[in-house]
């Protein structure tokens, strides 16, 4: 009985701490773009197509 109670308690706590994902793809895209615009303010948006070469001048 004690094992069952412990198992139920552990599963209940795991379920309580797992949060569902509420973000939409549009919100994720907006956050992603905002982060990179702040991190690399001098990089034009169209230059991101070049990958790491757009933000690292030494790699060019």
PQR file of N, CA, C, O and H, with PARSE charges and radii, in Angstrom:
ATOM      1  N   UNK A   1       0.827  -1.188   0.000 -0.4000 1.5000
ATOM      2  CA  UNK A   1       0.000   0.000   0.000 -0.0000 2.0000
ATOM      3  C   UNK A   1       0.876   1.259   0.000  0.5500 1.7000
ATOM      4  O   UNK A   1       0.589   2.241  -0.684 -0.5500 1.4000
ATOM      5  N   UNK A   2       1.953   1.195   0.789 -0.4000 1.5000
ATOM      6  CA  UNK A   2       2.837   2.352   0.880 -0.0000 2.0000
ATOM      7  C   UNK A   2       3.527   2.617  -0.465  0.5500 1.7000
ATOM      8  O   UNK A   2       3.724   3.772  -0.845 -0.5500 1.4000
ATOM      9  H   UNK A   2       2.187   0.397   1.345  0.4000 1.0000
ATOM     10  N   UNK A   3       3.895   1.545  -1.184 -0.4000 1.5000
ATOM     11  CA  UNK A   3       4.527   1.695  -2.497 -0.0000 2.0000
ATOM     12  C   UNK A   3       3.559   2.326  -3.493  0.5500 1.7000
ATOM     13  O   UNK A   3       3.956   3.175  -4.292 -0.5500 1.4000
ATOM     14  H   UNK A   3       3.735   0.608  -0.875  0.4000 1.0000
ATOM     15  N   UNK A   4       2.313   1.923  -3.450 -0.4000 1.5000
ATOM     16  CA  UNK A   4       1.305   2.473  -4.343 -0.0000 2.0000
ATOM     17  C   UNK A   4       1.091   3.957  -4.067  0.5500 1.7000
ATOM     18  O   UNK A   4       0.976   4.753  -4.999 -0.5500 1.4000
ATOM     19  H   UNK A   4       1.990   1.234  -2.801  0.4000 1.0000
ATOM     20  N   UNK A   5       1.037   4.326  -2.812 -0.4000 1.5000
ATOM     21  CA  UNK A   5       0.867   5.726  -2.430 -0.0000 2.0000
ATOM     22  C   UNK A   5       2.070   6.556  -2.874  0.5500 1.7000
ATOM     23  O   UNK A   5       1.911   7.665  -3.384 -0.5500 1.4000
ATOM     24  H   UNK A   5       1.130   3.680  -2.054  0.4000 1.0000
ATOM     25  N   UNK A   6       3.270   6.016  -2.677 -0.4000 1.5000
ATOM     26  CA  UNK A   6       4.487   6.716  -3.091 -0.0000 2.0000
ATOM     27  C   UNK A   6       4.523   6.884  -4.609  0.5500 1.7000
ATOM     28  O   UNK A   6       4.845   7.964  -5.104 -0.5500 1.4000
ATOM     29  H   UNK A   6       3.399   5.115  -2.262  0.4000 1.0000
ATOM     30  N   UNK A   7       4.198   5.833  -5.345 -0.4000 1.5000
ATOM     31  CA  UNK A   7       4.194   5.892  -6.802 -0.0000 2.0000
ATOM     32  C   UNK A   7       3.172   6.909  -7.302  0.5500 1.7000
ATOM     33  O   UNK A   7       3.456   7.665  -8.231 -0.5500 1.4000
ATOM     34  H   UNK A   7       3.936   4.956  -4.943  0.4000 1.0000
ATOM     35  N   UNK A   8       2.002   6.935  -6.703 -0.4000 1.5000
ATOM     36  CA  UNK A   8       0.964   7.888  -7.080 -0.0000 2.0000
ATOM     37  C   UNK A   8       1.407   9.320  -6.802  0.5500 1.7000
ATOM     38  O   UNK A   8       1.176  10.219  -7.609 -0.5500 1.4000
ATOM     39  H   UNK A   8       1.771   6.321  -5.948  0.4000 1.0000
ATOM     40  N   UNK A   9       2.037   9.519  -5.669 -0.4000 1.5000
ATOM     41  CA  UNK A   9       2.532  10.843  -5.306 -0.0000 2.0000
ATOM     42  C   UNK A   9       3.620  11.317  -6.278  0.5500 1.7000
ATOM     43  O   UNK A   9       3.607  12.467  -6.717 -0.5500 1.4000
ATOM     44  H   UNK A   9       2.225   8.788  -5.013  0.4000 1.0000
ATOM     45  N   UNK A  10       4.548  10.437  -6.607 -0.4000 1.5000
ATOM     46  CA  UNK A  10       5.626  10.789  -7.541 -0.0000 2.0000
ATOM     47  C   UNK A  10       5.059  11.114  -8.923  0.5500 1.7000
ATOM     48  O   UNK A  10       5.452  12.112  -9.525 -0.5500 1.4000
ATOM     49  H   UNK A  10       4.559   9.502  -6.251  0.4000 1.0000
ATOM     50  N   UNK A  11       4.169  10.312  -9.422 -0.4000 1.5000
ATOM     51  CA  UNK A  11       3.562  10.571 -10.730 -0.0000 2.0000
ATOM     52  C   UNK A  11       2.748  11.864 -10.717  0.5500 1.7000
ATOM     53  O   UNK A  11       2.736  12.609 -11.697 -0.5500 1.4000
ATOM     54  H   UNK A  11       3.849   9.501  -8.932  0.4000 1.0000
ATOM     55  N   UNK A  12       2.080  12.119  -9.618 -0.4000 1.5000
ATOM     56  CA  UNK A  12       1.311  13.356  -9.500 -0.0000 2.0000
ATOM     57  C   UNK A  12       2.207  14.582  -9.517  0.5500 1.7000
ATOM     58  O   UNK A  12       1.878  15.583 -10.154 -0.5500 1.4000
ATOM     59  H   UNK A  12       2.090  11.514  -8.822  0.4000 1.0000
ATOM     60  N   UNK A  13       3.332  14.513  -8.824 -0.4000 1.5000
ATOM     61  CA  UNK A  13       4.270  15.634  -8.812 -0.0000 2.0000
ATOM     62  C   UNK A  13       4.905  15.839 -10.182  0.5500 1.7000
ATOM     63  O   UNK A  13       5.107  16.975 -10.611 -0.5500 1.4000
ATOM     64  H   UNK A  13       3.598  13.700  -8.306  0.4000 1.0000
ATOM     65  N   UNK A  14       5.216  14.755 -10.860 -0.4000 1.5000
ATOM     66  CA  UNK A  14       5.784  14.874 -12.216 -0.0000 2.0000
ATOM     67  C   UNK A  14       4.786  15.531 -13.155  0.5500 1.7000
ATOM     68  O   UNK A  14       5.156  16.366 -13.981 -0.5500 1.4000
ATOM     69  H   UNK A  14       5.051  13.832 -10.512  0.4000 1.0000
ATOM     70  N   UNK A  15       3.553  15.163 -13.028 -0.4000 1.5000
ATOM     71  CA  UNK A  15       2.519  15.760 -13.873 -0.0000 2.0000
ATOM     72  C   UNK A  15       2.274  17.219 -13.539  0.5500 1.7000
ATOM     73  O   UNK A  15       1.936  18.010 -14.420 -0.5500 1.4000
ATOM     74  H   UNK A  15       3.253  14.485 -12.357  0.4000 1.0000
ATOM     75  N   UNK A  16       2.439  17.579 -12.288 -0.4000 1.5000
ATOM     76  CA  UNK A  16       2.207  18.964 -11.871 -0.0000 2.0000
ATOM     77  C   UNK A  16       3.298  19.892 -12.369  0.5500 1.7000
ATOM     78  O   UNK A  16       3.038  21.066 -12.635 -0.5500 1.4000
ATOM     79  H   UNK A  16       2.714  16.937 -11.572  0.4000 1.0000
ATOM     80  N   UNK A  17       4.518  19.385 -12.499 -0.4000 1.5000
ATOM     81  CA  UNK A  17       5.627  20.230 -12.906 -0.0000 2.0000
ATOM     82  C   UNK A  17       5.861  20.256 -14.413  0.5500 1.7000
ATOM     83  O   UNK A  17       6.634  21.082 -14.898 -0.5500 1.4000
ATOM     84  H   UNK A  17       4.730  18.432 -12.283  0.4000 1.0000
ATOM     85  N   UNK A  18       5.224  19.389 -15.144 -0.4000 1.5000
ATOM     86  CA  UNK A  18       5.390  19.430 -16.598 -0.0000 2.0000
ATOM     87  C   UNK A  18       4.383  20.425 -17.170  0.5500 1.7000
ATOM     88  O   UNK A  18       3.171  20.272 -17.016 -0.5500 1.4000
ATOM     89  H   UNK A  18       4.597  18.718 -14.750  0.4000 1.0000
ATOM     90  N   UNK A  19       4.912  21.436 -17.825 -0.4000 1.5000
ATOM     91  CA  UNK A  19       4.059  22.483 -18.366 -0.0000 2.0000
ATOM     92  C   UNK A  19       3.817  22.245 -19.853  0.5500 1.7000
ATOM     93  O   UNK A  19       4.748  21.896 -20.580 -0.5500 1.4000
ATOM     94  H   UNK A  19       5.896  21.560 -17.950  0.4000 1.0000
ATOM     95  N   UNK A  20       2.608  22.425 -20.305 -0.4000 1.5000
ATOM     96  CA  UNK A  20       2.334  22.241 -21.730 -0.0000 2.0000
ATOM     97  C   UNK A  20       2.910  23.393 -22.552  0.5500 1.7000
ATOM     98  O   UNK A  20       3.061  24.511 -22.059 -0.5500 1.4000
ATOM     99  H   UNK A  20       1.852  22.708 -19.715  0.4000 1.0000
ATOM    100  N   UNK A  21       3.222  23.104 -23.789 -0.4000 1.5000
ATOM    101  CA  UNK A  21       3.745  24.130 -24.690 -0.0000 2.0000
ATOM    102  C   UNK A  21       2.576  24.952 -25.204  0.5500 1.7000
ATOM    103  O   UNK A  21       1.661  24.417 -25.830 -0.5500 1.4000
ATOM    104  H   UNK A  21       3.099  22.196 -24.189  0.4000 1.0000
ATOM    105  N   UNK A  22       2.605  26.246 -24.942 -0.4000 1.5000
ATOM    106  CA  UNK A  22       1.512  27.113 -25.345 -0.0000 2.0000
ATOM    107  C   UNK A  22       1.887  28.038 -26.487  0.5500 1.7000
ATOM    108  O   UNK A  22       1.038  28.786 -26.972 -0.5500 1.4000
ATOM    109  H   UNK A  22       3.348  26.681 -24.433  0.4000 1.0000
ATOM    110  N   UNK A  23       3.122  28.007 -26.926 -0.4000 1.5000
ATOM    111  CA  UNK A  23       3.567  28.926 -27.966 -0.0000 2.0000
ATOM    112  C   UNK A  23       3.140  28.430 -29.342  0.5500 1.7000
ATOM    113  O   UNK A  23       3.136  27.232 -29.622 -0.5500 1.4000
ATOM    114  H   UNK A  23       3.812  27.399 -26.532  0.4000 1.0000
ATOM    115  N   UNK A  24       2.784  29.383 -30.186 -0.4000 1.5000
ATOM    116  CA  UNK A  24       2.445  29.055 -31.565 -0.0000 2.0000
ATOM    117  C   UNK A  24       3.702  29.213 -32.418  0.5500 1.7000
ATOM    118  O   UNK A  24       4.662  29.853 -31.988 -0.5500 1.4000
ATOM    119  H   UNK A  24       2.787  30.357 -29.959  0.4000 1.0000
ATOM    120  N   UNK A  25       3.706  28.647 -33.604 -0.4000 1.5000
ATOM    121  CA  UNK A  25       4.867  28.827 -34.477 -0.0000 2.0000
ATOM    122  C   UNK A  25       5.154  30.298 -34.798  0.5500 1.7000
ATOM    123  O   UNK A  25       6.312  30.689 -34.941 -0.5500 1.4000
ATOM    124  H   UNK A  25       2.926  28.128 -33.953  0.4000 1.0000
ATOM    125  N   UNK A  26       4.112  31.101 -34.909 -0.4000 1.5000
ATOM    126  CA  UNK A  26       4.295  32.522 -35.194 -0.0000 2.0000
ATOM    127  C   UNK A  26       4.989  33.230 -34.028  0.5500 1.7000
ATOM    128  O   UNK A  26       5.852  34.083 -34.235 -0.5500 1.4000
ATOM    129  H   UNK A  26       3.170  30.784 -34.793  0.4000 1.0000
ATOM    130  N   UNK A  27       4.603  32.866 -32.797 -0.4000 1.5000
ATOM    131  CA  UNK A  27       5.241  33.451 -31.619 -0.0000 2.0000
ATOM    132  C   UNK A  27       6.708  33.027 -31.525  0.5500 1.7000
ATOM    133  O   UNK A  27       7.575  33.830 -31.179 -0.5500 1.4000
ATOM    134  H   UNK A  27       3.902  32.173 -32.628  0.4000 1.0000
ATOM    135  N   UNK A  28       6.972  31.766 -31.834 -0.4000 1.5000
ATOM    136  CA  UNK A  28       8.354  31.281 -31.819 -0.0000 2.0000
ATOM    137  C   UNK A  28       9.204  32.023 -32.846  0.5500 1.7000
ATOM    138  O   UNK A  28      10.337  32.407 -32.554 -0.5500 1.4000
ATOM    139  H   UNK A  28       6.268  31.114 -32.115  0.4000 1.0000
ATOM    140  N   UNK A  29       8.667  32.226 -34.039 -0.4000 1.5000
ATOM    141  CA  UNK A  29       9.394  32.935 -35.090 -0.0000 2.0000
ATOM    142  C   UNK A  29       9.687  34.374 -34.679  0.5500 1.7000
ATOM    143  O   UNK A  29      10.782  34.884 -34.912 -0.5500 1.4000
ATOM    144  H   UNK A  29       7.746  31.914 -34.277  0.4000 1.0000
ATOM    145  N   UNK A  30       8.694  35.025 -34.063 -0.4000 1.5000
ATOM    146  CA  UNK A  30       8.885  36.406 -33.618 -0.0000 2.0000
ATOM    147  C   UNK A  30       9.976  36.490 -32.552  0.5500 1.7000
ATOM    148  O   UNK A  30      10.822  37.383 -32.604 -0.5500 1.4000
ATOM    149  H   UNK A  30       7.804  34.610 -33.874  0.4000 1.0000
ATOM    150  N   UNK A  31       9.964  35.573 -31.587 -0.4000 1.5000
ATOM    151  CA  UNK A  31      10.988  35.556 -30.538 -0.0000 2.0000
ATOM    152  C   UNK A  31      12.366  35.266 -31.128  0.5500 1.7000
ATOM    153  O   UNK A  31      13.356  35.876 -30.723 -0.5500 1.4000
ATOM    154  H   UNK A  31       9.277  34.847 -31.545  0.4000 1.0000
ATOM    155  N   UNK A  32      12.433  34.344 -32.074 -0.4000 1.5000
ATOM    156  CA  UNK A  32      13.691  33.985 -32.724 -0.0000 2.0000
ATOM    157  C   UNK A  32      14.277  35.187 -33.456  0.5500 1.7000
ATOM    158  O   UNK A  32      15.464  35.482 -33.321 -0.5500 1.4000
ATOM    159  H   UNK A  32      11.629  33.849 -32.403  0.4000 1.0000
ATOM    160  N   UNK A  33      13.451  35.873 -34.223 -0.4000 1.5000
ATOM    161  CA  UNK A  33      13.921  37.043 -34.974 -0.0000 2.0000
ATOM    162  C   UNK A  33      14.330  38.177 -34.037  0.5500 1.7000
ATOM    163  O   UNK A  33      15.355  38.824 -34.253 -0.5500 1.4000
ATOM    164  H   UNK A  33      12.486  35.632 -34.332  0.4000 1.0000
ATOM    165  N   UNK A  34      13.540  38.417 -33.005 -0.4000 1.5000
ATOM    166  CA  UNK A  34      13.859  39.482 -32.054 -0.0000 2.0000
ATOM    167  C   UNK A  34      15.184  39.209 -31.360  0.5500 1.7000
ATOM    168  O   UNK A  34      15.992  40.120 -31.184 -0.5500 1.4000
ATOM    169  H   UNK A  34      12.708  37.892 -32.829  0.4000 1.0000
ATOM    170  N   UNK A  35      15.410  37.976 -30.969 -0.4000 1.5000
ATOM    171  CA  UNK A  35      16.667  37.609 -30.304 -0.0000 2.0000
ATOM    172  C   UNK A  35      17.858  37.896 -31.220  0.5500 1.7000
ATOM    173  O   UNK A  35      18.840  38.502 -30.792 -0.5500 1.4000
ATOM    174  H   UNK A  35      14.754  37.235 -31.112  0.4000 1.0000
ATOM    175  N   UNK A  36      17.773  37.463 -32.472 -0.4000 1.5000
ATOM    176  CA  UNK A  36      18.900  37.639 -33.385 -0.0000 2.0000
ATOM    177  C   UNK A  36      19.075  39.097 -33.812  0.5500 1.7000
ATOM    178  O   UNK A  36      20.198  39.531 -34.068 -0.5500 1.4000
ATOM    179  H   UNK A  36      16.976  36.970 -32.820  0.4000 1.0000
ATOM    180  N   UNK A  37      17.999  39.845 -33.891 -0.4000 1.5000
ATOM    181  CA  UNK A  37      18.126  41.271 -34.211 -0.0000 2.0000
ATOM    182  C   UNK A  37      18.845  42.011 -33.091  0.5500 1.7000
ATOM    183  O   UNK A  37      19.632  42.920 -33.359 -0.5500 1.4000
ATOM    184  H   UNK A  37      17.087  39.493 -33.683  0.4000 1.0000
ATOM    185  N   UNK A  38      18.588  41.635 -31.842 -0.4000 1.5000
ATOM    186  CA  UNK A  38      19.279  42.265 -30.711 -0.0000 2.0000
ATOM    187  C   UNK A  38      20.722  41.795 -30.604  0.5500 1.7000
ATOM    188  O   UNK A  38      21.613  42.573 -30.262 -0.5500 1.4000
ATOM    189  H   UNK A  38      17.949  40.897 -31.624  0.4000 1.0000
ATOM    190  N   UNK A  39      20.947  40.522 -30.898 -0.4000 1.5000
ATOM    191  CA  UNK A  39      22.296  39.949 -30.764 -0.0000 2.0000
ATOM    192  C   UNK A  39      23.240  40.448 -31.854  0.5500 1.7000
ATOM    193  O   UNK A  39      24.422  40.679 -31.599 -0.5500 1.4000
ATOM    194  H   UNK A  39      20.223  39.890 -31.176  0.4000 1.0000
ATOM    195  N   UNK A  40      22.714  40.614 -33.072 -0.4000 1.5000
ATOM    196  CA  UNK A  40      23.521  41.057 -34.208 -0.0000 2.0000
ATOM    197  C   UNK A  40      22.840  42.245 -34.878  0.5500 1.7000
ATOM    198  O   UNK A  40      22.275  42.090 -35.960 -0.5500 1.4000
ATOM    199  H   UNK A  40      21.754  40.427 -33.279  0.4000 1.0000
ATOM    200  N   UNK A  41      22.877  43.431 -34.263 -0.4000 1.5000
ATOM    201  CA  UNK A  41      22.111  44.581 -34.774 -0.0000 2.0000
ATOM    202  C   UNK A  41      22.606  45.111 -36.122  0.5500 1.7000
ATOM    203  O   UNK A  41      21.836  45.744 -36.844 -0.5500 1.4000
ATOM    204  H   UNK A  41      23.337  43.558 -33.383  0.4000 1.0000
ATOM    205  N   UNK A  42      23.852  44.871 -36.473 -0.4000 1.5000
ATOM    206  CA  UNK A  42      24.381  45.410 -37.733 -0.0000 2.0000
ATOM    207  C   UNK A  42      24.156  44.476 -38.917  0.5500 1.7000
ATOM    208  O   UNK A  42      24.470  44.845 -40.049 -0.5500 1.4000
ATOM    209  H   UNK A  42      24.477  44.356 -35.887  0.4000 1.0000
ATOM    210  N   UNK A  43      23.625  43.291 -38.693 -0.4000 1.5000
ATOM    211  CA  UNK A  43      23.411  42.325 -39.762 -0.0000 2.0000
ATOM    212  C   UNK A  43      22.039  42.532 -40.386  0.5500 1.7000
ATOM    213  O   UNK A  43      21.027  42.452 -39.689 -0.5500 1.4000
ATOM    214  H   UNK A  43      23.369  42.991 -37.773  0.4000 1.0000
ATOM    215  N   UNK A  44      21.989  42.798 -41.697 -0.4000 1.5000
ATOM    216  CA  UNK A  44      20.683  42.930 -42.359 -0.0000 2.0000
ATOM    217  C   UNK A  44      19.948  41.586 -42.380  0.5500 1.7000
ATOM    218  O   UNK A  44      20.571  40.526 -42.435 -0.5500 1.4000
ATOM    219  H   UNK A  44      22.811  42.862 -42.263  0.4000 1.0000
ATOM    220  N   UNK A  45      18.642  41.648 -42.336 -0.4000 1.5000
ATOM    221  CA  UNK A  45      17.832  40.432 -42.271 -0.0000 2.0000
ATOM    222  C   UNK A  45      18.098  39.515 -43.464  0.5500 1.7000
ATOM    223  O   UNK A  45      18.191  38.299 -43.295 -0.5500 1.4000
ATOM    224  H   UNK A  45      18.136  42.509 -42.292  0.4000 1.0000
ATOM    225  N   UNK A  46      18.219  40.071 -44.646 -0.4000 1.5000
ATOM    226  CA  UNK A  46      18.423  39.252 -45.852 -0.0000 2.0000
ATOM    227  C   UNK A  46      19.792  38.577 -45.877  0.5500 1.7000
ATOM    228  O   UNK A  46      20.002  37.652 -46.662 -0.5500 1.4000
ATOM    229  H   UNK A  46      18.143  41.059 -44.783  0.4000 1.0000
ATOM    230  N   UNK A  47      20.705  39.010 -45.054 -0.4000 1.5000
ATOM    231  CA  UNK A  47      22.041  38.424 -45.024 -0.0000 2.0000
ATOM    232  C   UNK A  47      22.092  37.141 -44.187  0.5500 1.7000
ATOM    233  O   UNK A  47      23.082  36.412 -44.252 -0.5500 1.4000
ATOM    234  H   UNK A  47      20.534  39.762 -44.417  0.4000 1.0000
ATOM    235  N   UNK A  48      21.059  36.853 -43.411 -0.4000 1.5000
ATOM    236  CA  UNK A  48      21.041  35.644 -42.591 -0.0000 2.0000
ATOM    237  C   UNK A  48      21.015  34.371 -43.434  0.5500 1.7000
ATOM    238  O   UNK A  48      21.291  33.288 -42.916 -0.5500 1.4000
ATOM    239  H   UNK A  48      20.255  37.445 -43.359  0.4000 1.0000
ATOM    240  N   UNK A  49      20.697  34.476 -44.694 -0.4000 1.5000
ATOM    241  CA  UNK A  49      20.680  33.306 -45.573 -0.0000 2.0000
ATOM    242  C   UNK A  49      22.069  32.689 -45.687  0.5500 1.7000
ATOM    243  O   UNK A  49      22.193  31.515 -46.034 -0.5500 1.4000
ATOM    244  H   UNK A  49      20.473  35.355 -45.114  0.4000 1.0000
ATOM    245  N   UNK A  50      23.117  33.464 -45.399 -0.4000 1.5000
ATOM    246  CA  UNK A  50      24.491  32.981 -45.485 -0.0000 2.0000
ATOM    247  C   UNK A  50      24.950  32.243 -44.238  0.5500 1.7000
ATOM    248  O   UNK A  50      26.105  31.822 -44.169 -0.5500 1.4000
ATOM    249  H   UNK A  50      23.016  34.419 -45.117  0.4000 1.0000
ATOM    250  N   UNK A  51      24.087  32.078 -43.262 -0.4000 1.5000
ATOM    251  CA  UNK A  51      24.414  31.328 -42.062 -0.0000 2.0000
ATOM    252  C   UNK A  51      25.441  32.035 -41.201  0.5500 1.7000
ATOM    253  O   UNK A  51      25.334  33.234 -40.944 -0.5500 1.4000
ATOM    254  H   UNK A  51      23.149  32.420 -43.319  0.4000 1.0000
ATOM    255  N   UNK A  52      26.444  31.280 -40.753 -0.4000 1.5000
ATOM    256  CA  UNK A  52      27.457  31.839 -39.852 -0.0000 2.0000
ATOM    257  C   UNK A  52      28.260  32.938 -40.537  0.5500 1.7000
ATOM    258  O   UNK A  52      28.801  33.814 -39.861 -0.5500 1.4000
ATOM    259  H   UNK A  52      26.531  30.305 -40.962  0.4000 1.0000
ATOM    260  N   UNK A  53      28.347  32.910 -41.852 -0.4000 1.5000
ATOM    261  CA  UNK A  53      29.119  33.923 -42.573 -0.0000 2.0000
ATOM    262  C   UNK A  53      28.493  35.313 -42.470  0.5500 1.7000
ATOM    263  O   UNK A  53      29.180  36.316 -42.660 -0.5500 1.4000
ATOM    264  H   UNK A  53      27.907  32.199 -42.401  0.4000 1.0000
ATOM    265  N   UNK A  54      27.218  35.375 -42.176 -0.4000 1.5000
ATOM    266  CA  UNK A  54      26.565  36.678 -42.048 -0.0000 2.0000
ATOM    267  C   UNK A  54      26.882  37.371 -40.731  0.5500 1.7000
ATOM    268  O   UNK A  54      26.792  38.596 -40.649 -0.5500 1.4000
ATOM    269  H   UNK A  54      26.660  34.560 -42.022  0.4000 1.0000
ATOM    270  N   UNK A  55      27.253  36.616 -39.699 -0.4000 1.5000
ATOM    271  CA  UNK A  55      27.493  37.225 -38.390 -0.0000 2.0000
ATOM    272  C   UNK A  55      28.955  37.167 -37.955  0.5500 1.7000
ATOM    273  O   UNK A  55      29.336  37.825 -36.986 -0.5500 1.4000
ATOM    274  H   UNK A  55      27.327  35.621 -39.766  0.4000 1.0000
ATOM    275  N   UNK A  56      29.771  36.395 -38.652 -0.4000 1.5000
ATOM    276  CA  UNK A  56      31.182  36.281 -38.285 -0.0000 2.0000
ATOM    277  C   UNK A  56      32.042  36.753 -39.442  0.5500 1.7000
ATOM    278  O   UNK A  56      32.242  36.028 -40.416 -0.5500 1.4000
ATOM    279  H   UNK A  56      29.462  35.861 -39.439  0.4000 1.0000
ATOM    280  N   UNK A  57      32.552  37.979 -39.330 -0.4000 1.5000
ATOM    281  CA  UNK A  57      33.318  38.551 -40.432 -0.0000 2.0000
ATOM    282  C   UNK A  57      34.622  37.803 -40.680  0.5500 1.7000
ATOM    283  O   UNK A  57      35.117  37.804 -41.807 -0.5500 1.4000
ATOM    284  H   UNK A  57      32.389  38.568 -38.539  0.4000 1.0000
ATOM    285  N   UNK A  58      35.187  37.171 -39.673 -0.4000 1.5000
ATOM    286  CA  UNK A  58      36.433  36.412 -39.843 -0.0000 2.0000
ATOM    287  C   UNK A  58      36.222  35.164 -40.723  0.5500 1.7000
ATOM    288  O   UNK A  58      37.152  34.710 -41.390 -0.5500 1.4000
ATOM    289  H   UNK A  58      34.785  37.169 -38.757  0.4000 1.0000
ATOM    290  N   UNK A  59      34.993  34.614 -40.719 -0.4000 1.5000
ATOM    291  CA  UNK A  59      34.709  33.438 -41.528 -0.0000 2.0000
ATOM    292  C   UNK A  59      34.506  33.755 -42.998  0.5500 1.7000
ATOM    293  O   UNK A  59      34.615  32.880 -43.857 -0.5500 1.4000
ATOM    294  H   UNK A  59      34.238  34.983 -40.178  0.4000 1.0000
ATOM    295  N   UNK A  60      34.208  35.017 -43.277 -0.4000 1.5000
ATOM    296  CA  UNK A  60      33.993  35.392 -44.672 -0.0000 2.0000
ATOM    297  C   UNK A  60      35.284  35.259 -45.419  0.5500 1.7000
ATOM    298  O   UNK A  60      35.332  35.527 -46.620 -0.5500 1.4000
ATOM    299  H   UNK A  60      34.120  35.727 -42.579  0.4000 1.0000
TER
END
